[in-house]
Amino acid sequence: MTVLVTGAIGFIGAHLTRQLALAGHRVIATGRQPMPPHELLKYAQYVAADLTQTAQLAALPQQIDAVIHVAALASDNKTWTDFEMHNVQTTRILAEKYCHVPYFILLSSSSVYNFSSGIPQRETDALESSANSHYGRSKYLSEQALLQTLAPAQHRLILRPRAVYGIGDRLLLPRLLQMVRGSFFMSPGSMNVYTDLTHVQHITRTILQYLSQPTLFHDVILNIADFESYHLATIAIELLQTLYARPLYHLPLLLSPLRLLANMQITDRLTPLALQSVTQTSLLDTSRWRAVVPPDTNLHLYNMLLEWQRWLRGYDPTDPARAIQLYLAKAREAPWRVML
């Protein structure tokens, strides 16, 4: 099967590109960078294209069997115009361009939900008004753009993961690293909340099964996450102590001044959405997904701790700013160099 993967240079897109190729598919990877990582070319043909530029879409092939649309703008502080252009419009244009293709898979987000109730969110709980950020609203409208494009014979799947992690993660672990100062883990509030997380391999397993057995999937939209939820403070401390190979002392910071600073948007690192993500219980009802793709219980954050430690061996976190720069530089090559 010939598969087009958008956002192939990103964390999730890179993992998908490699796993699809290893499963025997011909992969055409696309991204905005003129030149891809060298390792990518071992797994895929690369086409450079900015999906927000209509003229550049002509470079994308027509004769393919599946589209996996991963590319998206994910940020806490961009304008609605930015999100609408990068997420909603590009999905609509791709859906129209590839309405003849047998499979179209959209990687959405759990940000379409409002988690304020504290109860697990079902697929039917998402509404445009329920999203509590420009990003979440844009992902919901991206889903609608795909669903409203006429393509009667097309198999469609929309996945809503929660906080995707794995070797090479460029969001979850870097945010935690920013909270370490010396021997202290300085968290926003107590982080005494529960959250779902999604191992990147759950996404690749689900997509591979969908491409081979689409008739097993009776629902177009599926929540996807690890088989159990996590107590955020506990897992954060255990992860960081494993990486640093030494004890860390948890020092919760007062939330009221942090909320004030977040609302002032002085820095990209502290925004209302980032603060909410670590101070609010965020759970998904994944029963529909589990009925089709029984989760691999080995794909669990606790099982990742030693693997993360091995991957980061020789990594010196004593200078926080330098440590995060080194981590992100290494993360860009991770999906190609680390076998999961």
C-alpha positions, 0 to 999 in steps of 0.5 A: 500500500502507498501511504502519504504521511504529513508532518513526517519530520515531527515526533509522531509522524516520524515514528509512523513513517518508520513503522509503516515502512517496516510493515511493508508499506511504501511511504511518501513523507512530507514536511515543510523542511527543504531537506529531511533527516538523512535517516528518513530517506531509508524508510520513505520518499520525501516531498517538501511541501508547506500545506498552507500554500495551495500551490505547493500541494501540486507536488504531492502525488495523486496515486496513493492508497492512504493519507495519514494527516499528522501535520498540525500547528500545536501551540499555547499562544498562537492566534485563531487565524494561525490555527484556522489556516494550519489545522482547519484549512489544510485538513479541508484541502487535503480531504478534498484533494484525496476524496478518491483515496481509499483511506484517510486517517486524521490524528486529532487531539483530546484537546477537543474536550473540556475536562473540568468535570473530572470524569472520563470524556467519551467521543460524543462529548466533544463540541466546538464550544467544549474546546477550551483553547484555540488549538482544541477548537481547531482540531474539532473543526478539522475533524468536521472538515474531514467528515463533511467532505463527500467521499462515500467509499472512503474509510475514515478514522479520527484518533484522539490521543492524550499527551503522546509520549515515547523516545524522542518526545518533544513536549511532555518530557521537556516540560517536566525538565523545565521544572527541575532546579538542582535537587528540587522538582518545582511543580505548579501546585501539587499536581495531585491530579490524574491524567491519561497518556498515550504511548506513540506505539499505540497510535502506530499499532492502531493505524496498521491494524486499521489499514489491514482490517478496516471493517473491524472499526465500527466507529470513525472517532476513537479516544486512545490512551494507555491501559491505565491512568497516571497520578501526575505528581507520582509519575513525574517524580519517578520519571525525573528521578530515574533520569537523574539517578538521584533523589529529587524533592518535590516543592509545589509552587503557589498557583495564584501567582503562576496563574497571574503570570500565565495570563500575562503571557510573559513567556511561552513556557508558562501559559494558561493552557500549559498550567491547566494541563498539569493542574486538572484531571484529564481522563478519556473513556477508551472503551471503544478503542479497546474493543477493537485494538486490545492495548499492549499493556507493556506500552506503559510509562513505567516500562519506559523509565529505564529505556529513557535513562539508557537513551539519555545516558551521558546527558548532564542536566545540571544547567536546565537551559542547556539540558533542554537544548541538548535533549531537543537536539537529540530528540529530532533524530530519535525516531530514526535511531531508536528501535522500539 
